[in-house]
Amino acid sequence: MKAWFKNRLNDIALAVMLLTRIPLRTIGTPAPNAMASAVWVMPLVGGMVGACGGAIYWLAYGFNLPSLLAALLALLTTVVITGALHEDGVSDFFDGLGGRQSKQRKLEIMRDSRIGTYGAAALFFSLSIRAVGISSLHDPAVVWIVLLTTGVLSRMAIPIVLATTQPARTDGLGASVASPNPWVIGVAFSISVAVAVVVMEWNGLVLLCAATVVAVLIGQISRKQFGGYTGDVLGAAVQLSEIAALITALLILGQL
């Protein structure tokens, strides 16, 4: 029981360290497959990031700042917490999709630290759509609820991609979380369902469906285009699933 508890604490620390810039330490030396075991925590980390962004929106709104500026400050908060990890992923993902190069060349482009036209455009629209969408919600309480929920559901995209395709490389961030046990995927999904239903009632399941569909599509696209997923693919899945869940929330709440 003591070893099990230590492993779960390490799961939490590893997931937080992977998905954010929050400095934590593991207890002892983690097992070689420890990162894959930590996948179940990722939706909770996403919820924490979303809740922090929502809290900043609430604070900015309380100072009577325009809702769009409050939304931008909320996004800035999430970018700072995550170190722009997912934004980097979505830009590299679309750079890799651009053109008609071979799979190997696409992987090389994605690994290149420079950003191309496709990546810049994807990053611009990702930030713009989320900023406008968040500001359209207006009410800070609603924003907090939606950002918490979409934060959870978007990180659920990671285990979905892991479960539906294989890593494109034998090294890198994507390979480090490869092949999690089925129970890990099941726990992550159960957490996502529970949070979505508790926070947004049955509307949360609609958001979950939207995020899941996008995550599955990203997984299939990555398999055909790159031969599997990479860390950038996982980042893109998070961003695009979050956008899908946010737009779905706007439709449900009658803001579009």
Secondary structure, DSSP 4 states (H G I P E B T S, - for coil): -HHHHHHHHHHHHHHHHHHSS-----SSPPPTTHHHHGGGGHHHHHHHHHHHHHHHHHHHHHTT--HHHHHHHHHHHHHHHHTTHHHHHHHHHHHHHSSS--HHHHHHHHH-SS--HHHHHHHHHHHHHHHHHHHHH--HHHHHHHHHHHHHHHHHHHHHHHHHS-BSSSSSHHHHT-S--HHHHHHHHHHHHHHHHHHHTTHHHHHHHHHHHHHHHHHHHHHHHHSSB-HHHHHHHHHHHHHHHHHHHHHHTT--
